[in-house]
Structure formats: C-alpha cells, structure tokens
Amino acid sequence: MKQNKPSTLDTAGKVDTPFKPDDAGPMAKATSPDANAQSNEPALPIEPTLPNEPTLPEKPARPDRPTSFDIAYRAGVSQSTVSRALRDSPLVNKATRDRVQAIAKELNYKVDKVASNLRSQSTRTIALLLCEDPTSDDSMINPFFMSMLSSITRATARQGYDLLVSFQQLSEDWHADYEDTHRADGIILLGYGDYVSARPKLEKLKQAQARFMLWGPLIKDLPGHSIGCDNHLGGYVAGTHLLDSGRQQLAFLGDASQHCPEFRQRYLGYTDAITQRQLTFNPRLQYDAENTEMSGFDACLQLIDSGEPFDALMAASDLIAIGAIKAMQQRGLRVPEDVAVVGFDGIPSSAYVNPPLTTVMQDTQAAGDLLVDNLFKQFHGEPLTTTLLEPKLVVRESSGGTPDSSPQ
C-alpha cells in the first residue's frame, strides 16, 4: 500500500519545511490516520475552539462570613454607604443607617478591623500607659488607678476603639515607643511618677505631635493636656473637717515637694485651712511619705518618735493613711479618740480598714470619661475641656464619724 506523503503548508508565499509527524505534538499524533491504525483505541473527538472566545474565571466560592458587599446588595446602596452607616456617620440619613444596620445584624456581620484600619491609616487603638508606683505587693500599680482603668475601658469601647494597656517602668524611655512608631492613635498617661523627671519625656511627646492626655494636676506650661482633681480644694476640705471637729494640732504625711505636685497641692490646701483659722501650721508635723502603706507606717513612727504633740493627721493618700493607723495602733494611740485621721483618693479598701477611713474621694468615673472624650477631641481638632474635678469628703469612723457614715 502506497503511503500518503504529508503536504507542506504555504503561508504568505513562504514554503515551510516538510511536515514531520514527531513535530506535530500529541494531538496531531492522536488524529493521524497512521497513528489510529497502529492503536486498538478509538480516536477521541476534538471540540472546536473559537480563537477569540474569552476565558471566564471560575466562580469564587462564597466566603464563610458575609461581607459589606452582601449588605450593600441587600440594602440597595453602595459599599461605601454601608461603611459609613455602620460607623453611624451623619452623612447617611437615619432611615438608611437603620436599614443597613438591621441587615448587618440579620447576617451576623462583623467588621474586619484590620482591613478597615489599613484603609483609614488608623489603628483604632488607644494606649493607656501605667507607670510603676511603689506598692506593698508585686503589682507596682497604684490601686486608685484600677478604678479609673474600668471607666477608661468603657469610655474607649463606646467609641468603637480598643484599649492597649502598657505597664512602663519610670526608668525607661517609655515615650520613645510612641515617638517613632504608630502603635496607637492616642495615649492616656496615668501616674507618670516624679514630675520633674517625667517632664522632659512629656516635652518629647509634644514635639513629636503625639496626641495624649494626662491624669494629674494643672501646671503652668505643662506639656500636653491634663484632667485632674482639685487637690488644693481636697486638702482644704480635709483640714476644715478636722478643725470643725475640734482638733488643733494637725499633722501631714506625704511628699510636699515639686516632685509630687498632687501631694503638694493637697498639703497647701490643708495648711490654708489652718491659717484661715488664725492658727499656725507646725512644719515639724510634716513628714515625707511615698504612696504605700509601709511608707505611711514608717513616716508615722517618725512623727510619734519626734515627741511633737498632734491630735489630727491628714495623709496625702489612703494607702499612707492606712499605714499610719497601723503605726499609731502599734504605739498605743487610739483612732479617732487620740488622733483623727483623713486619707485621700477614696480607694475601695478604705471603707474596710479598722476603723473605716474618712477620705477625700476622687471621681474616677468622670475622670475616665473626660480623659477619653478629650483625646477624641484632639483626633477631630475640637477645643479641649480643661477641668479640675471637685472631690468629695466621705466621713467615716477614723475622724469621729459614725458607722452609718460609711458607704453601703
């Protein structure tokens, strides 16, 4: 049998090289008559292909959770409108906001915070810096700040932000992490320690245009913005209370130097109450103490051992007062019969010492709200609220109050 010779192809007047079966590829071999003759398997049909037919991508599998595009489709609005509506933006009318939010709730939609933050160049996080304080345990955290932490956490959550709580040692350059990095959109500082040492760090935060709020006294030319208690008024109220109860020789425990401006303001208010009664404050009745029970205990022992008579004592903090009461009881002095005692802060444990402690209470709920609100005002370029919160005297047995005076 005579074998057919494959023909050559002529394209645009050019003569190709002779056709070689080995060069034709597997498809040509499968359709070649000779190849079929040498195989017992039937030839496979070939589907025609249109040269210009577009290739359609496979339909993506539906994600496990709904997206903002699903909500947009259901609500009949754009995806950007959905984003605004879920943020309660006033740019979207209330009816549309309600519809979008209802659909989101129905679909159990959760905002992808990472993607949202990348789009807005925002971390949606506030950093709360707690600087170490000397304590009688290993916590190194002033218990007064624990009450404030609760209110700050709630106020931050209401704004749709997360709170990053960071514990910093006073000796470290805690400000550096926030000068050169963008770990948080703003900072709240509680207990920055020795004010004289902390001021240069606050200056650097200000120079870096960091947005931050301080809990502390209002001091002239203070870097940043502060919300604080009216410590001078608190000291004045405590002194007036002791004088009104018939006490004449008033002592004070706490560092009254420029390093501790809050304690100093409490001391100045206390002495002002005394001088306004035409009495003279005896400086030998003032002893420095840090904000711990042990420091209050030691300072009170020094006061007792000095031999200077005193019948009343104000401590710059509740912790100092608790330690002082222990020292007086150890030395046989009765509280309040021999010495009336007033503390400052209003920590929860002050109501449960023996005797229950009269204290000047600070409003931690309002403090947390104002710190967060003013930080967000900085985000939006709004004027800030400069506030000194008014303290409240809570009279208990340590200063001669009745048991009914204690909070229930």
Disulfide bonds with the S-S distance in Angstrom:
none
